[in-house]
Amino acid sequence: MRAIIVDDEIDAIQTLEFLLQNYCPDVEIVGKATGIFEAKEIIIDEEPDLVFLDVIMPRGTGFELLGFFPQRDFDVIFVTAHNEFAINAFRF
């Protein structure tokens, strides 16, 4: 499974990457981004199966990123500390 990680916190990216490498050997990280516009390009170029997505980032939200892809062919796992976004995340 090909995946990308989108989070504005480098420590969060590194932690998730470590966990995936050590506990999910079938997941290949094909890209990492710290913002939605960078992530959009990586998604277009890499065509991942899965996107690990933070919600709140300085230059846009994870929901805005998903808005660029109304016909998504990838799954999303939200990685956020903000539980108030849960309902909206389920909608996506």
N, C-alpha and C positions, 0 to 999 in steps of 0.2 A: 504494500500500500504506500503510495506516494503522498507526502504531507508537507504542508508549510506551517510555520508558526508566525503569528502576527501579534506583537505586544510591544508597547513603547518602553518597557522595562527590560533592559539587557539581562539582568539577573533572572527574571522570570523565563526568558527565552532559554538561557543556559540550563536552568533547573529542569524545565520541561524536556529539553533536548537530552539531558543526562538520563532522566527517567525513561524516556522512550528508547534510547539506545540500550539501556540495561534491562528493561522489562518488556519491551515490545519489539523484538528483533525483526518482525515483519513490517514495521513502519520505517520507511526511508524518508528522512528529512531532505527535501529537495529545494527548500528556500526558507529564509527568515526575513521578516520585515518589521520595522518599528513604526510604520505609518500606513494609512490606507492607500495612498497613491502608489507607494512602492509595492505594497501587497497586491494591488490590482495588476500591475505589470507582471509580477511573479506568477500570479494565477493564470494570466493569459499565456505566458511563455511556457510554464511548466505543466499546466493542466493537472493539478493535484487531485487525488481522490478525497482528501481530507484537509480541512483548514482548522487549526487551533487558533481561536480568535478572541482577543481581548475586546472589551466593549468601549472603555473610555481611553482615548488617546488624544494627544495635544491637537492634532490637525484633522480630527474627524473621528467618528465612532465606527465600531465594528458593524453596526446596522447600516451606516452609510456605505461601507464597503460592499455589503451584501446587495445594496440597491443597484450597484453597477452590474450585477449578475441576476437579472430576474428569472432566467432559465438556468439555474445552477445545475451543474453536473458533478458537484462535489458535496460531501457532507461537512457539517460544521460542528465543532465542539467549542463552546464558549468557555474561556478561561478568564474569570474575573472575580474580584473580591467584592463586587457590588451586587448583593442579592436583590436589590430593588429592580434590577433589569430582568429578572427571571421570566416574568410573564411575556415580555416582549421577545425574549430569546426563544421561548417555546413557539411563538408565532412564526419565527423564521425557520 
